[in-house]
Amino acid sequence: MVGEVAFLGGPVATMDAARSFTDAVLVRDGRIAAVGADAVRERIGPRTDVISLRGRLLLPGFHDAHVHPVFGGLLHGRCDLSGAESAADCLRLVAEHLAARPDSPWLLGGGWDVAQFPGGTPTRRALDSVTGDRPAYLVNRDHHGAWVNSVALRLAGIGRDTPDPPDGRIERDPAGRPDGTLHEGATRLMEHVLPVTGAQEHLDALAEGQRHLHARGVTSWHDAIIGRYLGYDDLLSTYVTADERGMLTGKVRGALWWDRDRGPEQVPDLVERRKRARGERFRAETVKIMQDGVCENATAALRLPYLGRDGRGLSFVSPEELAEAVPALTAEGFQLHFHAVGDRAVRDALDAVRGSDPALRHQIAHVQVVHPGDLPRFRELGVAATIQPRWAVQDAAMTELTAPRLGHTRTSWQYPFRSLRAAGAVLAVGSDWPVSEADPMLGVHVAVNRCEPGSDDALGPGESLQLVDALAACTAGGAWVNHVEGSTGTIEVGKAADLVLLDADPFALPAAEIASCGVDLTMVDGVIVHHR
């Protein structure tokens, strides 16, 4: 049963159109019943739970506009390399994981950082040294490749004569033999031998992912891949089952996967999948088109070649194919969610939706390298920019792999958050967890500072956001992109009581301390789903 709660003593950031602040909120029957101390106090009754804010900031619940909570939940139960500090540390964690599970037929997991390996490509020989005769498949942190051992390659039939697929690349040793790293579509060569993940394991992973998000103040999210990808199974049934069983405490919009091996003939199938996904807390009204790869492995699609190597990256869907696919999808009322990292991919996505109904609110995620001439087109075409602020830092992947391949000019075009905002684009924030940590306040910190917590080495500081704009992108912006701004995303009377209470007020802190803010309470429809 939903109780009645009064939050008193301010501060409260409503994130409404005026970005106004107030000092109290009353929650009744799952909705916001009053705002402001005078209105709230006169409605407090004997059964009202009163929570004193004591300088802690109350906000609308965070909306993660691009995330993979089931992938993150699965990683928590598998060989998790996301905390490794070096290549040697990865191998140590693998050995420990296998030693604790001597009967496990496969090594599954991931989270390894490309920057910890020369050229971003670990070898099968290194993995062989700790895995023995057990096949291994480890997805990398950015989820655009996998590290496999010799046994796995042999089981999958991947050898010297196996050609690179059109949408991927097999790393090879000097003799031309597969060397252990599979990029992008090359990972699909493993799918027929990977063990099947059971329905219950998927549900358990979703529950763990949901817990992880709620603990970071996330009340709604956009799962950016509902379909088969990188060895993961289709998650449509997982979400539908969880919704039917009442397991979902968060509100979810799913992006149905566009199969790049098929064309517009798949649209009727997507329409049928959408019908299955119109439940209480899960709806899939979006189609995800992965347009390119990532800069670290030179698969992001660029207008001009990478420095130091041939090629301009990969366009997974050609402009000609997009010209057929996009009208077929928009005619059925689908919103489009593009993965576009390179400037060519961003431009191709913008070109593809030209003439679409802006009410569909198409979005382009990642927008890492954007040609300055394309910045005003986001507003002109009604396209939102779904940004991952956590990536806009001078980490090893940037300084050792990305920037040297982009060169000075294109490096300066990266993650143009302030320029997009100034050009009138709607910004929404997604963590892309487990690619990067799900904590929105870490993303806000980087959006404001353009550097990691504890660092002052900023990446393009002129593209930083104001704190209020960064928080708005995590709340109102995400709600707008997901077409739910009428019921959530801001603190206004009548809207759902989707709220997050931070343990401090970031507006009262130095910018360098924003990331220190944690979450004391998360509420969805008036129900507390996280409390510490």
Residue pairs with C-beta under 8 A, 6 or more apart in sequence:
2 29
2 30
2 525
2 526
2 527
3 47
3 49
3 526
4 26
4 27
4 28
4 29
4 45
4 47
4 48
4 49
5 26
5 27
5 48
5 49
5 50
5 51
5 497
5 523
5 526
6 24
6 25
6 26
6 27
6 40
6 43
6 44
6 48
6 49
6 50
6 51
7 24
7 25
7 26
7 27
7 40
7 51
7 53
7 58
7 499
7 501
8 23
8 24
8 37
8 40
8 41
8 50
8 51
8 52
8 53
9 23
9 24
9 52
9 53
9 54
9 55
10 21
10 22
10 23
10 24
10 37
10 53
11 21
11 23
11 53
11 55
11 57
11 58
11 505
11 507
12 21
12 22
12 23
12 24
12 25
12 35
12 53
12 57
12 58
12 59
12 491
13 19
13 21
13 57
13 58
13 59
13 468
13 471
13 491
13 507
14 20
14 21
14 22
14 35
14 60
14 490
14 491
14 492
15 59
15 60
15 471
15 472
15 475
15 476
15 489
15 490
15 491
16 476
16 490
16 491
16 492
19 468
19 472
22 35
22 36
22 37
22 491
23 36
23 37
24 34
24 35
24 36
24 37
24 39
24 40
24 41
25 32
25 34
25 35
25 40
25 58
25 491
25 499
26 32
26 33
26 34
26 35
26 39
26 40
26 43
26 44
26 48
27 33
27 497
27 499
27 523
27 526
28 43
28 526
29 526
30 496
30 497
30 525
30 526
30 527
31 494
31 495
31 496
31 497
31 525
31 526
32 491
32 492
32 493
32 494
32 495
32 496
32 497
33 43
33 493
34 40
34 43
34 493
35 491
35 492
35 493
44 50
51 501
51 521
53 501
55 504
55 505
55 508
56 501
56 502
56 503
56 504
56 505
56 520
57 501
57 502
57 504
57 505
57 506
57 507
57 517
58 491
58 499
58 500
58 501
58 502
59 217
59 471
59 475
59 491
59 499
59 500
59 501
59 502
60 475
60 476
60 479
60 488
60 489
60 490
60 491
60 498
60 499
60 500
61 217
61 218
61 219
61 220
61 475
61 488
61 498
61 499
61 500
61 522
61 523
61 524
62 216
62 217
62 218
62 219
62 220
62 440
62 474
62 475
62 478
62 500
63 218
63 219
63 220
63 221
63 222
63 428
63 474
63 475
63 477
63 478
63 479
63 481
63 482
63 488
63 489
64 213
64 218
64 220
64 221
64 222
64 429
64 430
64 431
64 433
64 438
64 440
64 478
65 221
65 222
65 363
65 365
65 386
65 428
65 429
65 430
65 477
65 478
65 481
65 482
66 222
66 224
66 337
66 365
66 386
66 388
66 428
66 430
66 431
66 432
67 213
67 218
67 221
67 222
67 223
67 224
67 430
67 431
67 432
67 433
67 438
68 143
68 209
68 223
68 224
68 225
68 432
68 433
68 434
68 435
69 205
69 206
69 209
69 210
69 212
69 213
69 221
69 223
69 433
69 438
70 202
70 205
70 206
70 209
70 223
70 232
70 235
70 238
71 143
71 205
71 209
71 232
71 434
72 205
72 208
72 209
72 212
72 433
72 434
72 438
73 204
73 205
73 206
73 207
73 208
73 209
73 210
73 212
74 197
74 201
74 202
74 205
74 232
75 82
75 109
75 110
75 111
75 434
76 205
76 208
76 212
77 201
77 204
77 205
77 208
78 108
78 109
78 110
79 93
79 94
79 97
79 98
79 107
79 108
79 109
79 110
79 138
80 93
80 109
80 110
80 111
81 90
81 93
81 94
81 109
81 110
81 111
81 112
81 138
81 141
82 111
82 141
82 434
83 93
83 111
84 90
84 93
84 111
84 112
84 113
84 116
85 116
86 116
87 116
87 117
87 122
87 126
89 116
90 112
90 116
90 122
91 126
91 127
91 129
91 130
94 107
94 127
94 130
94 131
94 136
94 138
95 130
97 107
97 109
98 104
98 107
98 130
98 131
98 134
104 134
105 134
105 135
105 195
106 134
106 135
106 136
106 137
106 194
106 195
107 131
107 134
107 135
107 136
107 137
107 138
107 149
108 136
108 137
108 138
108 194
108 195
109 138
109 139
110 138
110 139
110 140
110 141
110 143
110 146
110 147
111 138
111 139
111 140
111 141
111 434
112 122
112 138
112 140
112 141
112 147
113 140
113 141
113 396
113 397
114 120
114 121
114 140
114 141
114 142
114 145
114 296
114 297
114 397
114 401
115 296
115 395
115 396
115 397
115 400
115 401
116 396
119 401
120 181
120 296
120 297
120 397
120 401
121 171
121 179
121 180
121 181
121 297
122 147
122 180
122 181
123 173
123 179
123 180
123 181
124 148
124 149
124 150
124 153
124 178
124 179
124 180
125 150
125 180
126 180
127 136
127 138
127 147
127 148
127 149
127 180
128 149
128 150
128 151
131 149
131 151
133 151
134 151
135 148
135 149
135 151
135 152
135 155
135 193
136 147
136 148
136 149
136 151
136 152
137 146
137 147
137 148
137 152
137 190
137 194
137 231
138 146
138 147
138 148
139 145
139 146
139 187
139 230
139 231
140 146
140 147
141 434
141 435
141 436
142 294
142 296
142 435
143 230
143 434
143 435
144 183
144 184
144 293
144 294
144 296
144 297
144 299
145 181
145 182
145 183
145 184
145 186
145 187
145 297
146 181
146 182
146 187
146 190
146 230
146 231
147 180
147 181
148 156
148 180
148 181
148 182
148 190
149 180
150 180
152 190
152 193
153 159
153 178
153 180
155 193
156 189
156 190
156 192
156 193
157 189
158 170
158 178
158 182
158 189
158 190
159 177
159 178
160 172
160 175
160 176
160 177
160 178
162 170
162 178
162 189
164 170
164 186
165 185
165 186
165 188
165 189
166 185
167 184
167 185
167 260
167 314
167 316
168 182
168 183
168 184
168 185
168 186
168 187
168 188
168 299
168 314
169 182
169 183
169 184
169 186
169 297
169 299
170 178
170 181
170 182
170 183
170 186
170 189
171 178
171 179
171 180
171 181
171 182
171 183
172 178
172 179
173 179
182 189
182 190
183 293
183 297
183 299
184 293
184 297
184 299
184 314
184 316
185 316
187 230
187 231
190 231
191 228
191 231
194 231
196 233
197 232
197 233
199 237
199 238
199 241
202 233
202 235
202 238
203 238
203 241
203 242
203 247
206 235
206 238
206 239
206 242
206 247
207 242
207 247
210 247
210 248
210 249
210 250
211 530
212 433
212 438
213 221
213 250
213 433
213 438
214 249
214 250
214 522
214 524
214 529
214 530
215 519
215 522
215 530
216 438
216 439
216 440
216 441
216 519
217 440
217 441
217 500
217 502
217 519
217 522
217 530
218 250
218 438
218 440
218 522
219 250
219 251
219 488
219 498
219 499
219 500
219 522
219 523
219 524
219 529
220 250
220 251
220 252
220 253
220 478
220 479
220 482
220 484
220 488
220 498
221 250
221 251
221 252
221 253
222 252
222 253
222 254
222 255
222 286
222 337
222 430
222 478
222 481
222 482
223 235
223 239
223 252
223 253
223 254
223 255
224 255
224 288
224 337
224 339
224 365
224 430
224 432
225 232
225 235
225 255
225 257
225 288
226 234
226 235
226 236
226 239
226 254
226 255
226 256
226 257
226 273
226 277
226 284
226 288
227 234
227 235
227 236
227 256
227 257
227 259
227 288
228 234
228 257
229 257
234 257
235 254
236 254
236 256
236 273
236 276
236 277
236 284
239 248
239 252
239 254
239 277
239 282
239 284
240 276
240 277
240 279
240 282
241 247
242 248
242 282
243 279
243 280
243 281
243 282
244 279
248 280
248 281
248 282
249 281
249 524
249 527
249 529
250 281
250 524
250 529
251 281
251 484
251 488
251 498
251 524
252 281
252 282
252 283
253 282
253 283
253 284
253 285
253 286
253 482
253 483
253 484
254 277
254 282
254 283
254 284
254 286
255 284
255 286
255 287
255 288
255 337
256 270
256 273
256 274
256 277
256 284
256 286
256 287
256 288
257 287
257 288
258 266
258 270
258 287
258 288
258 289
258 290
258 317
258 325
259 266
260 290
260 316
260 317
263 321
263 324
263 325
264 324
264 325
264 328
267 328
267 329
267 332
270 287
270 329
270 332
270 334
271 332
273 284
274 284
274 285
274 334
277 283
277 284
285 333
285 334
285 335
285 483
286 334
286 335
286 336
286 337
287 329
287 334
287 335
287 336
287 337
288 337
288 338
288 339
289 317
289 322
289 325
289 336
289 337
289 338
289 339
289 349
290 316
290 317
290 338
290 339
291 301
291 315
291 316
291 317
291 338
291 339
291 340
291 345
291 348
291 349
292 299
292 300
292 301
292 313
292 314
292 315
292 316
292 339
292 340
292 341
292 342
292 344
292 345
293 299
293 300
293 301
293 313
293 314
293 316
293 341
294 300
294 341
295 341
295 342
295 368
295 369
295 401
295 402
295 405
295 406
296 397
296 401
296 402
297 401
298 306
298 309
298 311
298 313
298 405
299 313
299 314
300 313
300 314
300 341
300 342
300 345
300 368
300 369
301 312
301 313
301 314
301 315
301 340
301 341
301 342
301 343
301 344
301 345
301 348
302 312
302 313
302 342
302 343
302 344
302 369
302 406
302 410
303 312
303 342
303 343
303 344
303 347
303 371
304 312
305 311
305 312
306 312
306 313
306 405
306 406
307 404
307 405
307 406
307 407
308 404
308 405
309 405
312 344
313 342
313 344
313 345
315 344
315 345
315 348
317 325
317 348
319 348
319 351
319 352
322 348
322 349
322 351
322 352
323 352
325 352
326 336
326 352
326 353
326 356
329 336
330 336
330 353
330 356
330 357
330 360
333 360
334 360
335 360
335 361
335 362
335 363
335 483
336 352
336 353
336 356
336 360
336 362
336 363
337 362
337 363
337 365
337 386
338 345
338 349
338 362
338 363
338 364
338 365
339 345
339 365
339 366
340 346
340 348
340 349
340 364
340 365
340 366
340 367
341 366
341 367
341 368
341 369
342 368
342 369
343 369
343 370
343 371
343 374
343 410
343 413
346 364
346 367
346 369
346 370
346 371
346 374
347 371
347 374
349 364
349 383
350 364
350 374
350 377
350 378
350 381
350 383
353 362
353 381
353 383
354 381
356 362
356 381
358 381
358 382
359 382
360 382
361 382
361 384
361 426
361 480
361 481
361 483
362 381
362 382
362 383
362 384
363 383
363 384
363 385
363 386
363 428
363 481
364 378
364 383
364 384
364 385
364 386
365 386
365 387
365 388
365 430
365 432
366 386
366 387
366 388
366 391
366 432
367 385
367 386
367 387
367 415
367 416
367 420
368 391
368 414
368 415
369 406
369 410
369 413
369 414
370 413
370 416
370 419
370 420
371 413
372 413
372 416
372 419
375 416
375 419
375 420
375 423
375 425
376 423
376 424
377 383
378 384
378 385
378 420
378 423
378 424
378 425
378 426
379 423
379 424
379 425
383 425
384 425
384 426
384 427
384 428
384 477
384 480
384 481
385 420
385 425
385 426
385 427
385 428
386 427
386 428
386 429
386 430
386 481
387 415
387 417
387 420
387 427
387 428
387 429
387 430
387 447
387 473
388 429
388 430
388 431
388 432
388 435
388 436
388 443
389 415
389 417
389 429
389 443
389 444
389 446
389 447
389 465
389 470
390 431
390 432
390 436
390 437
390 442
390 443
390 446
391 415
391 436
392 414
392 415
392 417
392 446
392 447
392 450
392 459
392 460
392 463
393 446
393 450
393 451
393 452
393 455
393 459
394 451
394 452
394 455
394 457
394 458
394 459
395 452
398 459
402 411
403 411
406 414
412 460
414 459
414 460
414 463
415 459
415 460
415 463
416 460
416 463
417 427
417 447
417 463
417 464
417 465
418 462
418 463
418 464
418 465
419 463
420 427
421 427
421 465
421 469
426 477
426 480
426 481
427 465
427 469
427 472
427 473
427 477
428 473
428 477
428 478
428 480
428 481
429 440
429 443
429 444
429 447
429 470
429 473
429 474
429 477
429 478
430 478
431 437
431 438
431 439
431 440
431 443
440 474
441 502
441 506
441 514
441 515
441 517
441 518
441 519
442 453
442 515
443 470
443 474
444 467
444 470
444 471
444 474
444 506
444 514
444 515
445 453
445 514
445 515
446 452
447 464
447 465
447 470
447 473
448 464
448 465
448 466
448 467
448 470
448 511
448 514
449 458
449 464
449 511
449 512
449 514
450 458
450 459
450 460
450 461
450 463
450 464
451 457
451 458
451 459
453 512
453 515
453 516
456 512
458 464
465 473
467 506
467 507
467 511
467 514
468 507
471 506
475 489
475 490
476 485
476 489
476 490
477 489
478 489
479 485
479 488
479 489
479 490
480 489
487 495
487 496
488 495
488 496
488 498
489 495
489 498
491 499
496 524
496 525
496 526
497 523
497 524
497 525
497 526
498 523
498 524
498 525
499 521
499 522
499 523
500 519
500 521
500 522
500 523
501 519
501 520
501 521
501 522
501 523
502 517
502 518
502 519
502 520
503 517
503 518
503 519
503 520
504 516
504 517
504 518
506 514
506 517
509 516
509 517
518 532
519 530
519 532
520 531
520 532
521 528
521 530
521 531
521 532
522 528
522 529
522 530
522 531
523 529
